[in-house]
Amino acid sequence: MSNQETDGKKLRYIIASNVKRLRLTMGLSQEELAYICGYHRTYIGSVERSERNITLSTLESLSNALNVSPSHLLEIKHD
């Protein structure tokens, strides 16, 4: 596996963790977040499991729905 592939997986994991943490903090179900973003519930689930390599448009939609900046979803959080 190349360094680019490894870095991509790490970034997907960071986004997945942040989306799930923020969604739960807001008290939203996957279905509710999906509705706000205009996506299907199963898509949100796959993002939260870091199975999706999301686009910048999706990052923007998620950040808007979660009331944070797109860069916030890319930050490593140490809880």
DSSP file (Angstrom, degrees, kcal/mol; ACC not computed):
  #  RESIDUE AA STRUCTURE BP1 BP2  ACC     N-H-->O    O-->H-N    N-H-->O    O-->H-N    TCO  KAPPA ALPHA  PHI   PSI    X-CA   Y-CA   Z-CA
    1    1 A M              0   0    0      0, 0.0     2,-0.0     0, 0.0     0, 0.0   0.000 360.0 360.0 360.0 131.9    0.0    0.0    0.0
    2    2 A S     >  -     0   0    0      1,-0.1     4,-2.1     4,-0.0     5,-0.2  -0.275 360.0-110.6 -76.6 164.9    1.4    3.4   -1.0
    3    3 A N  H  > S+     0   0    0      1,-0.2     4,-2.9     2,-0.2     5,-0.2   0.855 119.0  56.7 -62.8 -34.7    1.7    6.4    1.4
    4    4 A Q  H  > S+     0   0    0      2,-0.2     4,-2.4     1,-0.2    -1,-0.2   0.911 107.4  47.5 -63.9 -41.7   -1.0    8.2   -0.6
    5    5 A E  H  > S+     0   0    0      2,-0.2     4,-2.1     1,-0.2    -2,-0.2   0.911 113.7  47.8 -64.8 -41.7   -3.4    5.3    0.0
    6    6 A T  H  X S+     0   0    0     -4,-2.1     4,-2.1     2,-0.2    -2,-0.2   0.919 112.3  48.8 -65.3 -43.9   -2.5    5.2    3.7
    7    7 A D  H  X S+     0   0    0     -4,-2.9     4,-2.4     1,-0.2    -2,-0.2   0.894 110.1  52.4 -62.7 -40.1   -2.9    9.0    4.1
    8    8 A G  H  X S+     0   0    0     -4,-2.4     4,-2.4     1,-0.2    -1,-0.2   0.896 109.2  49.1 -62.7 -41.0   -6.3    8.8    2.3
    9    9 A K  H  X S+     0   0    0     -4,-2.1     4,-2.2     2,-0.2    -1,-0.2   0.895 110.8  50.6 -66.1 -39.1   -7.5    6.1    4.7
   10   10 A K  H  X S+     0   0    0     -4,-2.1     4,-2.4     2,-0.2    -2,-0.2   0.920 111.1  48.2 -63.4 -43.5   -6.4    8.2    7.7
   11   11 A L  H  X S+     0   0    0     -4,-2.4     4,-2.5     1,-0.2     5,-0.2   0.907 110.5  50.7 -65.6 -41.6   -8.2   11.2    6.4
   12   12 A R  H  X S+     0   0    0     -4,-2.4     4,-2.6     1,-0.2    -1,-0.2   0.897 110.8  50.2 -61.0 -39.2  -11.4    9.3    5.7
   13   13 A Y  H  X S+     0   0    0     -4,-2.2     4,-2.6     2,-0.2    -2,-0.2   0.904 109.8  50.0 -65.9 -41.3  -11.2    7.9    9.3
   14   14 A I  H  X S+     0   0    0     -4,-2.4     4,-2.4     2,-0.2    -2,-0.2   0.937 113.6  45.2 -62.2 -47.2  -10.7   11.4   10.7
   15   15 A I  H  X S+     0   0    0     -4,-2.5     4,-2.9     2,-0.2     5,-0.2   0.931 113.2  51.0 -61.7 -45.5  -13.7   12.7    8.8
   16   16 A A  H  X S+     0   0    0     -4,-2.6     4,-2.3    -5,-0.2     5,-0.2   0.923 111.6  47.1 -58.4 -46.5  -15.8    9.7    9.7
   17   17 A S  H  X S+     0   0    0     -4,-2.6     4,-2.5     1,-0.2    -1,-0.2   0.911 114.1  47.1 -63.2 -43.5  -15.0   10.1   13.4
   18   18 A N  H  X S+     0   0    0     -4,-2.4     4,-2.6    55,-0.3     5,-0.3   0.910 111.5  50.0 -67.3 -42.5  -15.7   13.8   13.4
   19   19 A V  H  X S+     0   0    0     -4,-2.9     4,-2.6    -5,-0.2     5,-0.2   0.949 114.6  44.3 -60.7 -48.1  -19.0   13.5   11.5
   20   20 A K  H  X S+     0   0    0     -4,-2.3     4,-2.6    -5,-0.2     5,-0.2   0.925 114.3  49.0 -63.8 -44.7  -20.2   10.8   13.9
   21   21 A R  H  X S+     0   0    0     -4,-2.5     4,-2.3    -5,-0.2    -1,-0.2   0.934 115.4  43.5 -61.5 -46.9  -19.1   12.6   17.1
   22   22 A L  H  X S+     0   0    0     -4,-2.6     4,-2.1     2,-0.2    -1,-0.2   0.895 112.4  52.9 -67.0 -40.0  -20.7   15.9   16.0
   23   23 A R  H  <>S+     0   0    0     -4,-2.6     5,-2.5    -5,-0.3     4,-0.4   0.939 112.5  44.6 -59.9 -47.0  -23.9   14.1   14.8
   24   24 A L  H ><5S+     0   0    0     -4,-2.6     3,-1.0     1,-0.2    -1,-0.2   0.884 110.0  55.1 -66.3 -38.3  -24.3   12.4   18.2
   25   25 A T  H 3<5S+     0   0    0     -4,-2.3    -1,-0.2     1,-0.3    -2,-0.2   0.868 108.9  48.6 -60.8 -36.8  -23.5   15.6   20.1
   26   26 A M  T 3<5S-     0   0    0     -4,-2.1    -1,-0.3    -5,-0.1    -2,-0.2   0.542 115.1-119.8 -80.2  -6.8  -26.3   17.3   18.2
   27   27 A G  T < 5 +     0   0    0     -3,-1.0     2,-0.3    -4,-0.4    -3,-0.2   0.780  63.0 146.3  74.6  26.7  -28.6   14.4   19.0
   28   28 A L      < -     0   0    0     -5,-2.5    -1,-0.2    -6,-0.2     2,-0.1  -0.741  43.4-136.9 -98.5 144.1  -29.2   13.6   15.4
   29   29 A S     >  -     0   0    0     -2,-0.3     4,-2.4     1,-0.1     5,-0.2  -0.468  32.8-106.7 -82.2 166.7  -29.8   10.1   14.0
   30   30 A Q  H  > S+     0   0    0      1,-0.2     4,-2.6     2,-0.2     5,-0.2   0.896 123.5  53.9 -59.4 -38.8  -28.1    9.1   10.7
   31   31 A E  H  > S+     0   0    0      2,-0.2     4,-2.2     1,-0.2    -1,-0.2   0.902 108.0  48.2 -63.6 -41.9  -31.5    9.5    9.1
   32   32 A E  H  > S+     0   0    0      2,-0.2     4,-2.1     1,-0.2    -2,-0.2   0.918 113.1  47.3 -66.4 -43.1  -32.0   13.0   10.4
   33   33 A L  H  X S+     0   0    0     -4,-2.4     4,-2.2     1,-0.2     5,-0.2   0.917 111.2  52.1 -63.1 -42.1  -28.5   14.1    9.3
   34   34 A A  H  X>S+     0   0    0     -4,-2.6     5,-2.5    -5,-0.2     4,-1.9   0.913 108.4  51.0 -59.5 -43.3  -29.1   12.5    5.9
   35   35 A Y  H  <5S+     0   0    0     -4,-2.2    -1,-0.2     1,-0.2    -2,-0.2   0.921 109.8  49.4 -61.2 -45.0  -32.3   14.4    5.5
   36   36 A I  H  <5S+     0   0    0     -4,-2.1    -1,-0.2     1,-0.2    -2,-0.2   0.894 117.5  41.0 -61.5 -40.6  -30.7   17.7    6.3
   37   37 A C  H  <5S-     0   0    0     -4,-2.2    -1,-0.2    -5,-0.2    -2,-0.2   0.690 111.9-117.3 -81.4 -20.0  -27.9   17.0    3.8
   38   38 A G  T  <5S+     0   0    0     -4,-1.9     2,-0.2     1,-0.3    -3,-0.2   0.738  74.6 119.5  85.5  24.9  -30.1   15.6    1.1
   39   39 A Y      < -     0   0    0     -5,-2.5    -1,-0.3    -6,-0.2     2,-0.2  -0.655  68.7 -96.0-113.9 172.2  -28.5   12.2    1.2
   40   40 A H    >>  -     0   0    0     -2,-0.2     4,-1.6     1,-0.1     3,-0.9  -0.624  32.0-118.6 -86.6 149.7  -29.7    8.7    2.0
   41   41 A R  H 3> S+     0   0    0      1,-0.3     4,-2.2    -2,-0.2     5,-0.2   0.862 114.1  56.1 -54.8 -40.1  -29.3    7.3    5.5
   42   42 A T  H 3> S+     0   0    0      1,-0.2     4,-1.9     2,-0.2    -1,-0.3   0.814 103.0  55.9 -67.1 -27.9  -27.1    4.4    4.2
   43   43 A Y  H <> S+     0   0    0     -3,-0.9     4,-2.0     2,-0.2    -1,-0.2   0.928 107.0  48.7 -67.6 -44.4  -24.7    6.9    2.6
   44   44 A I  H  X S+     0   0    0     -4,-1.6     4,-2.6     1,-0.2    -2,-0.2   0.912 110.2  52.7 -61.0 -42.4  -24.2    8.7    6.0
   45   45 A G  H  X S+     0   0    0     -4,-2.2     4,-1.1     1,-0.2    -1,-0.2   0.898 108.8  48.9 -59.2 -41.5  -23.5    5.3    7.6
   46   46 A S  H  <>S+     0   0    0     -4,-1.9     5,-2.9     2,-0.2     6,-0.8   0.829 110.1  51.6 -71.3 -30.4  -20.9    4.5    5.0
   47   47 A V  H ><5S+     0   0    0     -4,-2.0     3,-1.7     3,-0.2    -2,-0.2   0.931 109.3  50.4 -66.1 -45.1  -19.3    7.9    5.5
   48   48 A E  H 3<5S+     0   0    0     -4,-2.6    -2,-0.2     1,-0.3    -1,-0.2   0.708 108.8  51.5 -68.3 -19.6  -19.2    7.3    9.3
   49   49 A R  T 3<5S-     0   0    0     -4,-1.1    -1,-0.3    -5,-0.2    -2,-0.2   0.298 115.0-119.7 -94.7   9.1  -17.6    3.9    8.7
   50   50 A S  T < 5S+     0   0    0     -3,-1.7    -3,-0.2   -38,-0.2    -2,-0.1   0.790  78.7 125.8  55.5  34.6  -15.0    5.6    6.5
   51   51 A E      < +     0   0    0     -5,-2.9     2,-0.4    -6,-0.1    -4,-0.2   0.618  55.1  73.9 -89.9 -16.0  -16.0    3.5    3.5
   52   52 A R        -     0   0    0     -6,-0.8     2,-1.0    -5,-0.1    -2,-0.0  -0.827  66.5-149.3-106.6 137.0  -16.6    6.6    1.3
   53   53 A N        -     0   0    0     -2,-0.4    -6,-0.0   -41,-0.0   -44,-0.0  -0.816  38.1-153.5 -96.2  89.4  -14.1    8.8   -0.3
   54   54 A I        -     0   0    0     -2,-1.0     2,-0.1     1,-0.1   -42,-0.0  -0.181   5.2-121.2 -73.5 158.0  -16.3   11.9   -0.2
   55   55 A T     >  -     0   0    0      1,-0.1     4,-2.2     4,-0.0     5,-0.1  -0.383  28.6-106.0 -86.3 169.4  -16.2   14.9   -2.5
   56   56 A L  H  > S+     0   0    0      1,-0.2     4,-2.3     2,-0.2     5,-0.1   0.855 122.2  56.8 -64.0 -34.1  -15.6   18.4   -1.5
   57   57 A S  H  > S+     0   0    0      2,-0.2     4,-2.4     1,-0.2    -1,-0.2   0.897 107.5  47.3 -63.6 -40.4  -19.2   19.1   -2.1
   58   58 A T  H  > S+     0   0    0      2,-0.2     4,-2.8     1,-0.2     5,-0.2   0.906 109.7  53.1 -67.4 -41.1  -20.2   16.4    0.4
   59   59 A L  H  X S+     0   0    0     -4,-2.2     4,-2.4     1,-0.2    -2,-0.2   0.910 111.1  47.6 -58.3 -42.3  -17.7   17.8    2.9
   60   60 A E  H  X S+     0   0    0     -4,-2.3     4,-2.5     2,-0.2    -2,-0.2   0.917 111.6  49.4 -65.7 -44.0  -19.4   21.1    2.5
   61   61 A S  H  X S+     0   0    0     -4,-2.4     4,-2.3     2,-0.2    -2,-0.2   0.923 113.3  46.7 -61.0 -45.2  -22.9   19.7    2.9
   62   62 A L  H  X S+     0   0    0     -4,-2.8     4,-2.0     2,-0.2    -2,-0.2   0.923 112.4  49.3 -64.2 -44.2  -21.9   17.8    6.0
   63   63 A S  H  <>S+     0   0    0     -4,-2.4     5,-2.5    -5,-0.2     4,-0.4   0.903 111.4  49.6 -64.6 -39.8  -20.2   20.7    7.6
   64   64 A N  H ><5S+     0   0    0     -4,-2.5     3,-1.0     1,-0.2    -1,-0.2   0.928 112.1  47.8 -62.1 -44.6  -23.2   23.0    6.9
   65   65 A A  H 3<5S+     0   0    0     -4,-2.3    -1,-0.2     1,-0.2    -2,-0.2   0.827 115.6  44.8 -65.9 -31.6  -25.5   20.4    8.4
   66   66 A L  T 3<5S-     0   0    0     -4,-2.0    -1,-0.2    -5,-0.2    -2,-0.2   0.360 110.7-122.1 -95.5   4.9  -23.3   20.1   11.5
   67   67 A N  T < 5S+     0   0    0     -3,-1.0     2,-0.3    -4,-0.4    -3,-0.2   0.864  74.1 109.3  57.9  42.0  -22.8   23.8   11.8
   68   68 A V  S   <S-     0   0    0     -5,-2.5    -1,-0.2    -6,-0.1    -2,-0.2  -0.898  74.3 -94.9-135.5 166.9  -19.0   23.7   11.5
   69   69 A S    >>  -     0   0    0     -2,-0.3     4,-0.9     1,-0.1     3,-0.8  -0.476  36.0-114.3 -77.2 155.3  -16.4   24.7    8.9
   70   70 A P  H >> S+     0   0    0      0, 0.0     3,-0.8     0, 0.0     4,-0.5   0.884 118.0  58.3 -56.0 -37.9  -15.2   22.1    6.4
   71   71 A S  H >4 S+     0   0    0      1,-0.2     3,-1.0     2,-0.2     4,-0.4   0.815  95.7  64.1 -63.6 -28.8  -11.8   22.3    8.0
   72   72 A H  H X4 S+     0   0    0     -3,-0.8     3,-0.9     1,-0.3    -1,-0.2   0.860  98.2  54.4 -62.0 -35.4  -13.2   21.4   11.3
   73   73 A L  H << S+     0   0    0     -4,-0.9   -55,-0.3    -3,-0.8    -1,-0.3   0.643 106.5  53.3 -73.4 -13.4  -14.2   18.0    9.9
   74   74 A L  T << S+     0   0    0     -3,-1.0     2,-0.3    -4,-0.5    -1,-0.2   0.461  87.4 103.5 -98.3  -3.8  -10.6   17.4    8.8
   75   75 A E  S <  S-     0   0    0     -3,-0.9     2,-0.5    -4,-0.4   -57,-0.1  -0.579  74.9-119.9 -85.2 141.2   -9.0   18.1   12.2
   76   76 A I        -     0   0    0     -2,-0.3     2,-0.4   -59,-0.0    -2,-0.1  -0.672  30.4-154.1 -76.5 126.3   -7.8   15.3   14.5
   77   77 A K        -     0   0    0     -2,-0.5     2,-0.7   -63,-0.1   -60,-0.0  -0.880   8.7-158.5-106.1 133.9   -9.7   15.4   17.8
   78   78 A H              0   0    0     -2,-0.4    -2,-0.0     1,-0.1     0, 0.0  -0.887 360.0 360.0-111.9  99.9   -8.2   14.0   21.0
   79   79 A D              0   0    0     -2,-0.7    -1,-0.1     0, 0.0    -2,-0.0   0.457 360.0 360.0 -87.6 360.0  -11.1   13.3   23.3
